[in-house]
Amino acid sequence: MVALEQNISKLGFGLMRLPKFEDGTTDIEQVKQMVDAFMAAGGTYFDTARAYGSSEADIRQALVERYPRESFYLATKNAAWIGCKTAEEARALFDTSLEQTGAGYFDFYLIHNTGGTRTKVFDDFKLWDFVKELKAAGKVRHIGFSHHDNAELLDELLTKHPEMEFVQLQVNYADWENPNIQSRACVEVARKHGKPVVVMEPVRGGLLANPPQAVAEILQAQSVDRSFADWALRFAMNAEGVMTVLSGMSTLQQMEENLQTWRTLAPLADDERETLLAAQRKLDELMDNPCTACHYCMKECPMEINISGIMDALNRNALYGHEAGAHWYAFSASEGHRAGDCIQCGQCEDACPQHIEIVSKLEDAADLFD
């Protein structure tokens, strides 16, 4: 496994869930504080995407305009399956990202979210060739892709595209043996092909930082001093072949806690691995669906249903009881955009990287909460 760069920090700053004000705008001043703390601790890797709302423009203000360009690595992605009708539109996404970030070039550029019908879009638009052209022109330094599908397809893609230098995978202890996510199997495929792994969703969209009581008790029986997020991050950071672990931090406090995990990182002992295995099995018993609130489904919904919020309500119902689920559903589902308003077009399921049967889940939510 060849290292792409020598000083990539094991903790990466994922920019998908930046702090927001109530009106939906980004709290840039808090982001600047988070960036400063990350850089001061030796952090170097920042991960954004066109699909992450205003993230690219936000990081321009908080990072690019405030630090020497050579002092950090910036990654962004091309999600051509969101709204692009032609190859020209898909290629233009790169120029938009470059303009939004003001970065001059990207250290890492990814084809965003392979799997399902999304892979066909990348193939049809010849984006695999496009990213190679970008690298040859010096506009990006390293090329790769993020993958939300099974290990068999990952093996097929890495065999077909050996020029890809790294792969971004969903890796956490809850999904390590999940038959849909196949974290362990995908990591093993990446290792077979000699590709470094960038880890996404190490705390499963925040779930592993605030697990249900039954899971919390398993972890606390092993250690009352370690935070739940620390357990999750240590698992991901200790996976073999991992280049960096992206944490989608939303507050300065989360940043400081995650930096502490990185500073004190140590290998997992055998009894700690057994504890995490027990926690994973308990989660499997309790979980209703594996939604990570990436919101890709909502970009495709013609009814503008808050699908992620409703999936969260279903999970809260399964993990914490009906009152908790119903309360969150009432907060998430507005009039005219409720679960029962789904027209069952299926576009959300095509976009979902977790392969959730969303239409069926929305029917369940309508029965439970509407």
C-alpha positions as CSV (number, residue, x, y, z in Angstrom):
1,M,0.0,0.0,0.0
2,V,1.8,3.1,-1.2
3,A,1.1,6.4,0.7
4,L,-0.2,9.1,-1.6
5,E,1.2,11.9,0.6
6,Q,3.5,11.8,3.6
7,N,1.7,14.0,6.1
8,I,-2.0,13.3,5.8
9,S,-3.6,13.4,9.2
10,K,-5.3,10.2,10.4
11,L,-8.3,12.4,11.4
12,G,-9.9,14.2,8.4
13,F,-12.3,17.1,8.6
14,G,-15.5,16.1,6.8
15,L,-17.4,19.2,5.7
16,M,-20.8,17.7,5.1
17,R,-22.4,18.7,8.5
18,L,-21.0,22.1,9.2
19,P,-22.7,24.2,12.0
20,K,-25.8,26.0,10.8
21,F,-28.0,28.9,12.1
22,E,-31.7,28.4,12.3
23,D,-32.2,30.0,8.9
24,G,-29.9,27.3,7.3
25,T,-26.9,29.5,6.7
26,T,-23.5,28.3,7.9
27,D,-22.0,29.6,11.1
28,I,-18.7,30.7,9.4
29,E,-17.1,32.1,12.6
30,Q,-17.5,28.7,14.3
31,V,-16.2,26.9,11.2
32,K,-13.1,29.2,11.3
33,Q,-12.6,28.2,15.0
34,M,-12.9,24.6,14.1
35,V,-10.5,24.9,11.2
36,D,-8.0,26.7,13.4
37,A,-8.1,24.0,16.1
38,F,-7.7,21.3,13.4
39,M,-4.8,23.0,11.8
40,A,-3.1,23.8,15.1
41,A,-3.3,20.1,16.0
42,G,-1.6,19.0,12.8
43,G,-4.7,18.2,10.8
44,T,-4.3,18.5,7.0
45,Y,-7.1,16.7,5.2
46,F,-10.4,18.5,4.3
47,D,-13.3,16.8,2.4
48,T,-16.1,18.7,0.7
49,A,-18.4,18.2,-2.3
50,R,-20.8,20.0,-4.6
51,A,-23.6,17.9,-3.1
52,Y,-22.9,19.3,0.5
53,G,-24.9,22.5,0.1
54,S,-22.7,25.6,0.6
55,S,-19.8,23.6,1.9
56,E,-17.4,24.5,-0.9
57,A,-18.0,28.2,-0.5
58,D,-17.8,27.9,3.2
59,I,-14.4,26.3,3.2
60,R,-13.1,29.0,0.9
61,Q,-13.9,31.6,3.7
62,A,-12.8,29.4,6.6
63,L,-9.7,27.8,5.2
64,V,-8.5,28.7,1.6
65,E,-8.5,32.4,2.2
66,R,-6.8,32.1,5.6
67,Y,-4.0,29.5,5.2
68,P,-1.2,28.9,2.7
69,R,-2.4,26.6,0.0
70,E,0.4,24.2,0.5
71,S,-0.5,23.7,4.2
72,F,-3.5,21.5,3.6
73,Y,-5.1,19.0,1.3
74,L,-8.5,19.6,-0.1
75,A,-10.8,17.0,-1.6
76,T,-14.0,17.5,-3.5
77,K,-16.3,15.3,-5.7
78,N,-18.3,15.1,-8.8
79,A,-21.9,13.8,-8.4
80,A,-23.0,13.9,-12.0
81,W,-26.0,11.8,-11.2
82,I,-27.6,14.8,-9.4
83,G,-29.2,16.9,-12.1
84,C,-26.8,16.5,-15.0
85,K,-28.3,15.7,-18.4
86,T,-25.1,15.8,-20.5
87,A,-21.5,15.1,-20.2
88,E,-20.7,18.8,-20.7
89,E,-22.8,19.6,-17.6
90,A,-21.1,16.9,-15.6
91,R,-17.6,18.1,-16.6
92,A,-18.6,21.7,-15.8
93,L,-19.1,20.7,-12.1
94,F,-15.4,20.7,-11.7
95,D,-15.0,24.3,-12.8
96,T,-17.9,25.3,-10.4
97,S,-16.1,23.5,-7.6
98,L,-12.8,25.2,-8.4
99,E,-14.5,28.6,-8.5
100,Q,-16.5,28.0,-5.3
101,T,-13.5,27.0,-3.3
102,G,-10.9,29.3,-4.8
103,A,-8.4,26.5,-4.2
104,G,-6.6,26.8,-7.6
105,Y,-6.3,23.0,-7.7
106,F,-7.6,19.9,-5.8
107,D,-5.3,17.5,-4.0
108,F,-8.0,14.8,-4.2
109,Y,-10.8,14.6,-6.7
110,L,-13.5,11.9,-6.5
111,I,-16.2,10.4,-8.6
112,H,-18.9,10.7,-6.1
113,N,-21.0,7.7,-4.9
114,T,-20.6,4.7,-7.3
115,G,-23.2,2.0,-7.1
116,G,-26.6,1.3,-8.6
117,T,-27.7,3.4,-11.5
118,R,-25.2,6.1,-10.5
119,T,-22.3,4.2,-11.9
120,K,-23.9,4.1,-15.3
121,V,-24.1,7.9,-15.3
122,F,-20.3,8.1,-14.7
123,D,-19.7,5.5,-17.5
124,D,-22.1,7.2,-20.0
125,F,-20.5,10.6,-19.4
126,K,-17.0,9.1,-19.5
127,L,-16.1,10.8,-16.2
128,W,-13.4,8.1,-15.5
129,D,-11.5,9.5,-18.5
130,F,-12.3,13.1,-17.5
131,V,-10.7,12.8,-14.0
132,K,-7.6,11.3,-15.7
133,E,-7.4,14.3,-18.0
134,L,-7.7,16.6,-15.0
135,K,-4.8,14.9,-13.3
136,A,-2.7,15.0,-16.5
137,A,-3.4,18.7,-16.7
138,G,-2.3,19.3,-13.2
139,K,-5.7,20.5,-12.0
140,V,-5.9,17.6,-9.5
141,R,-3.1,15.7,-7.8
142,H,-4.9,12.4,-7.0
143,I,-8.0,10.8,-8.4
144,G,-10.4,8.2,-6.8
145,F,-14.0,7.6,-6.0
146,S,-16.4,7.1,-3.2
147,H,-18.3,3.9,-3.1
148,H,-21.7,3.0,-1.7
149,D,-22.3,-0.6,-2.9
150,N,-21.1,-4.1,-2.4
151,A,-17.6,-5.5,-2.5
152,E,-18.1,-7.3,-5.8
153,L,-18.8,-4.1,-7.6
154,L,-15.9,-2.4,-5.9
155,D,-13.6,-5.2,-7.1
156,E,-15.0,-4.8,-10.6
157,L,-14.5,-1.0,-10.7
158,L,-10.9,-1.2,-9.3
159,T,-10.1,-3.9,-11.8
160,K,-11.5,-1.8,-14.7
161,H,-10.0,1.4,-13.5
162,P,-6.6,0.7,-11.9
163,E,-5.6,4.3,-12.4
164,M,-7.8,5.2,-9.5
165,E,-5.4,5.9,-6.6
166,F,-7.7,5.7,-3.6
167,V,-11.2,4.8,-2.6
168,Q,-13.6,6.4,0.0
169,L,-15.6,3.8,1.9
170,Q,-18.2,3.7,4.7
171,V,-16.4,2.1,7.6
172,N,-17.7,1.8,11.1
173,Y,-18.2,-1.0,13.7
174,A,-22.0,-1.0,13.1
175,D,-21.6,-1.7,9.3
176,W,-18.5,-3.9,9.5
177,E,-20.4,-7.1,8.8
178,N,-23.6,-5.4,7.4
179,P,-24.7,-7.4,4.3
180,N,-25.8,-4.2,2.6
181,I,-22.8,-2.0,3.4
182,Q,-20.1,-4.7,3.5
183,S,-17.5,-2.5,5.2
184,R,-15.1,-5.3,6.0
185,A,-15.3,-6.9,2.6
186,C,-14.9,-3.5,0.8
187,V,-11.8,-2.7,2.8
188,E,-10.4,-6.1,2.0
189,V,-11.0,-5.4,-1.7
190,A,-9.3,-2.1,-1.5
191,R,-6.3,-3.7,0.2
192,K,-6.2,-6.4,-2.5
193,H,-5.8,-3.7,-5.1
194,G,-3.3,-1.7,-3.1
195,K,-5.6,1.3,-2.7
196,P,-5.5,3.5,0.4
197,V,-8.9,4.0,2.1
198,V,-10.5,7.3,3.1
199,V,-13.2,6.4,5.7
200,M,-16.6,8.1,5.7
201,E,-19.4,7.8,8.2
202,P,-17.2,6.5,11.1
203,V,-19.9,7.4,13.6
204,R,-22.8,6.4,11.2
205,G,-24.4,9.8,10.8
206,G,-24.0,10.5,14.5
207,L,-25.8,7.4,15.7
208,L,-22.7,5.8,17.2
209,A,-22.0,9.0,19.1
210,N,-25.4,8.8,20.8
211,P,-26.3,5.1,20.8
212,P,-29.4,3.7,22.4
213,Q,-29.2,2.7,26.1
214,A,-28.7,-1.0,25.5
215,V,-25.7,-0.3,23.3
216,A,-24.4,2.4,25.6
217,E,-24.4,0.0,28.5
218,I,-22.3,-2.5,26.6
219,L,-19.6,0.1,25.9
220,Q,-19.7,1.6,29.4
221,A,-19.2,-1.8,31.0
222,Q,-15.8,-1.9,29.2
223,S,-14.9,1.8,30.0
224,V,-16.8,4.6,31.6
225,D,-14.1,7.1,30.7
226,R,-14.3,6.7,26.9
227,S,-16.9,8.6,24.9
228,F,-19.1,6.8,22.4
229,A,-17.6,8.8,19.5
230,D,-14.1,7.8,20.7
231,W,-15.1,4.1,20.4
232,A,-16.3,4.6,16.9
233,L,-13.4,6.7,15.7
234,R,-10.8,4.3,17.2
235,F,-12.4,1.4,15.4
236,A,-12.2,3.2,12.0
237,M,-8.7,4.6,12.6
238,N,-7.4,1.1,13.4
239,A,-8.7,-0.5,10.3
240,E,-5.9,-1.7,8.1
241,G,-5.1,0.4,5.0
242,V,-6.9,3.5,6.2
243,M,-5.3,6.8,5.0
244,T,-7.6,9.1,6.9
245,V,-10.9,9.0,8.8
246,L,-13.4,11.8,8.0
247,S,-15.5,13.1,10.9
248,G,-18.4,15.3,9.9
249,M,-18.0,17.6,12.9
250,S,-20.7,20.2,13.6
251,T,-19.4,22.0,16.7
252,L,-16.1,23.2,18.1
253,Q,-16.7,20.8,21.0
254,Q,-16.9,17.8,18.7
255,M,-13.7,19.0,17.0
256,E,-11.9,19.1,20.3
257,E,-13.2,15.7,21.4
258,N,-12.2,14.1,18.1
259,L,-8.7,15.7,18.2
260,Q,-8.3,14.1,21.6
261,T,-9.1,10.7,20.2
262,W,-6.5,11.2,17.5
263,R,-3.9,12.4,19.9
264,T,-4.3,9.4,22.2
265,L,-4.9,6.8,19.4
266,A,-3.8,3.3,20.4
267,P,-4.5,-0.1,18.9
268,L,-7.7,-1.9,20.0
269,A,-7.1,-4.7,22.5
270,D,-8.8,-8.0,21.9
271,D,-11.4,-7.4,24.7
272,E,-12.2,-4.0,23.2
273,R,-12.9,-5.6,19.8
274,E,-15.2,-8.1,21.5
275,T,-17.0,-5.2,23.2
276,L,-17.6,-3.5,19.8
277,L,-18.8,-6.8,18.3
278,A,-21.3,-7.1,21.1
279,A,-22.4,-3.5,20.5
280,Q,-22.8,-4.1,16.8
281,R,-24.9,-7.2,17.4
282,K,-27.2,-5.2,19.8
283,L,-27.6,-2.4,17.2
284,D,-28.6,-5.0,14.6
285,E,-31.4,-6.1,16.9
286,L,-32.6,-2.6,17.4
287,M,-32.1,-0.7,14.2
288,D,-35.0,0.0,11.8
289,N,-33.0,1.2,8.9
290,P,-29.4,2.3,8.1
291,C,-30.0,5.9,7.1
292,T,-27.0,8.2,7.6
293,A,-28.8,11.5,6.7
294,C,-26.7,12.1,3.6
295,H,-29.8,13.7,2.0
296,Y,-29.1,12.4,-1.5
297,C,-32.6,10.9,-1.7
298,M,-34.2,14.3,-1.0
299,K,-32.4,16.0,-3.9
300,E,-34.4,13.6,-6.2
301,C,-37.8,13.7,-4.5
302,P,-40.4,15.5,-6.6
303,M,-42.7,15.9,-3.5
304,E,-39.9,17.5,-1.5
305,I,-40.4,15.1,1.4
306,N,-37.9,15.3,4.2
307,I,-37.0,11.7,3.8
308,S,-33.9,11.8,6.0
309,G,-35.9,13.3,8.8
310,I,-38.6,10.6,8.5
311,M,-36.0,7.9,8.4
312,D,-34.6,9.3,11.6
313,A,-38.1,9.3,13.1
314,L,-38.4,5.6,12.3
315,N,-35.1,4.9,13.9
316,R,-36.0,6.9,17.0
317,N,-39.2,4.9,17.2
318,A,-37.3,1.6,17.0
319,L,-34.5,2.7,19.4
320,Y,-36.2,5.0,21.9
321,G,-39.9,4.3,21.7
322,H,-43.0,5.6,19.9
323,E,-43.2,8.9,21.7
324,A,-39.6,9.9,20.6
325,G,-40.3,8.8,17.0
326,A,-43.7,10.6,16.8
327,H,-42.1,13.8,18.2
328,W,-39.4,13.8,15.6
329,Y,-41.8,13.0,12.8
330,A,-43.9,16.0,13.8
331,F,-40.8,18.1,13.6
332,S,-39.6,16.7,10.3
333,A,-42.8,16.2,8.2
334,S,-44.6,19.4,7.1
335,E,-48.0,19.6,5.6
336,G,-48.0,18.5,2.0
337,H,-44.6,16.8,2.4
338,R,-45.5,14.0,4.8
339,A,-44.7,10.3,4.4
340,G,-48.2,9.6,3.0
341,D,-47.6,12.1,0.2
342,C,-45.0,9.8,-1.4
343,I,-46.0,9.1,-5.1
344,Q,-43.7,6.0,-5.1
345,C,-41.7,7.1,-8.1
346,G,-38.6,5.4,-6.7
347,Q,-36.1,8.1,-7.6
348,C,-35.1,8.3,-3.9
349,E,-34.2,4.6,-3.9
350,D,-32.0,5.0,-7.0
351,A,-30.1,7.7,-5.2
352,C,-29.8,6.1,-1.7
353,P,-26.2,4.9,-1.0
354,Q,-27.5,2.6,1.8
355,H,-29.9,0.7,-0.5
356,I,-32.9,1.4,1.8
357,E,-36.3,0.5,0.5
358,I,-37.4,4.0,1.1
359,V,-40.9,3.7,-0.5
360,S,-41.8,0.9,1.9
361,K,-40.3,2.8,4.8
362,L,-42.4,5.8,4.0
363,E,-45.5,3.6,4.0
364,D,-44.5,2.4,7.5
365,A,-44.0,5.9,8.7
366,A,-47.4,6.9,7.3
367,D,-49.0,4.1,9.2
368,L,-47.2,4.9,12.4
369,F,-47.3,8.7,12.5
370,D,-49.7,10.3,10.0
